[in-house]
Structure formats: C-alpha cells, structure tokens
Amino acid sequence: MPSVEDDELEIPELRPEWFELAVQPNRRGLRRGAKRAVFVDDEIAKRFGSDDELEQALRALLQASDHVRKTG
C-alpha cells in the first residue's frame, strides 16, 4: 500500500544533461573475450543443427563480406 514516504522516492525525469554527465566506460580498459553472445530468431536457429554449425555459417558470412569489401 503506498504511503507518503513512497511519494518521496519518485524517480526524477532523465534530461539530456544527465546523459552528458553520466560516467562513460573506459573503452580501452574493456576486454574482448574470444566469444560473444549472438541472438538470432528461432527461424534462423532452426536452420542449423547446432550452435557450432551456426557459428561456422556466421564465420563464412564474415569471410564473404570481407572478400566483397576488398574486391568491391
């Protein structure tokens, strides 16, 4: 049940100034792991028998796009 104390806990509106002053992560300090999470639709996932097959397909796509970019 709401009380007077709860009314004082309202979240203030976030204004552009807040975003400008918000702490930004040190991008140079972030580590890049060997693996990343990838979210795909169920329709796409169903086309592959395993995560390994899906990963191979993504790698092949990246190689093809690199080739197109270099020759394109």
C-alpha positions in Angstrom: 0.0 0.0 0.0 1.5 3.4 -1.0 2.5 5.8 1.7 3.7 9.4 2.0 7.3 8.1 2.3 6.9 6.2 -1.1 5.9 9.5 -2.8 9.3 10.9 -1.9 11.0 8.1 -3.8 9.8 9.1 -7.2 12.4 8.7 -10.0 13.3 12.1 -11.5 13.0 12.6 -15.2 16.2 12.0 -17.1 17.2 15.0 -19.0 19.9 15.4 -21.7 22.2 16.9 -19.1 22.2 13.7 -17.1 23.4 11.7 -20.0 26.1 14.2 -20.8 27.4 13.9 -17.2 26.9 10.2 -16.8 30.1 8.1 -16.3 31.3 6.5 -19.5 33.2 3.2 -19.5 36.9 3.3 -20.3 36.7 1.7 -23.7 40.5 0.9 -23.7 40.1 -0.9 -20.5 37.3 -3.2 -21.7 38.4 -6.7 -22.5 37.3 -8.5 -25.6 36.8 -12.2 -25.0 37.1 -14.9 -27.5 33.3 -15.4 -27.7 30.3 -13.1 -27.9 26.7 -13.8 -27.4 24.6 -13.6 -30.6 20.9 -13.5 -30.5 19.1 -14.9 -33.6 15.4 -15.5 -34.4 14.1 -19.0 -33.9 13.5 -19.3 -37.6 17.2 -18.8 -38.2 18.3 -21.1 -35.4 16.1 -23.9 -36.7 18.1 -24.0 -40.0 21.2 -25.2 -38.1 21.6 -28.5 -36.3 23.9 -27.0 -33.6 25.5 -23.8 -32.3 28.7 -24.9 -33.9 27.0 -25.0 -37.4 25.5 -21.6 -36.8 28.9 -20.2 -35.8 30.5 -21.7 -38.9 27.9 -20.1 -41.0 28.5 -16.7 -39.4 32.2 -17.0 -39.9 31.6 -17.9 -43.6 29.4 -14.8 -43.9 32.1 -12.6 -42.4 34.8 -14.0 -44.7 32.5 -13.4 -47.7 31.8 -9.9 -46.7 35.5 -9.2 -46.2 36.1 -10.6 -49.7 33.4 -8.4 -51.2 34.7 -5.3 -49.4 38.3 -5.9 -50.6 37.3 -6.5 -54.2 34.3 -4.3 -54.3 
